[in-house]
Amino acid sequence: MDKISEIRSYQQRINDLIASNDRIISQHGTGVRPSWVSADLGYNNALIAQYKQAIEKLEWTNELD
């Protein structure tokens, strides 16, 4: 997989996770909610951060090529 395809793949995963978070929040709200909801949101946000770092690394290494 080339770098551009890999970046697009990460961006799609980020978009999917953001959409998942939006669905969870719309269903359970932002106030008091079951603990698993907060856990799912936290996990998704951690993945989003990891994918953003991976994109930055790919973009940075692309500038060196």
Secondary structure, DSSP 8 states (H G I E B T S, - for coil): --HHHHHHHHHHHHHHHHHHHHHHHHHH-SSS--HHHHHHHHHHHHHHHHHHHHHHHHHHHHHH-
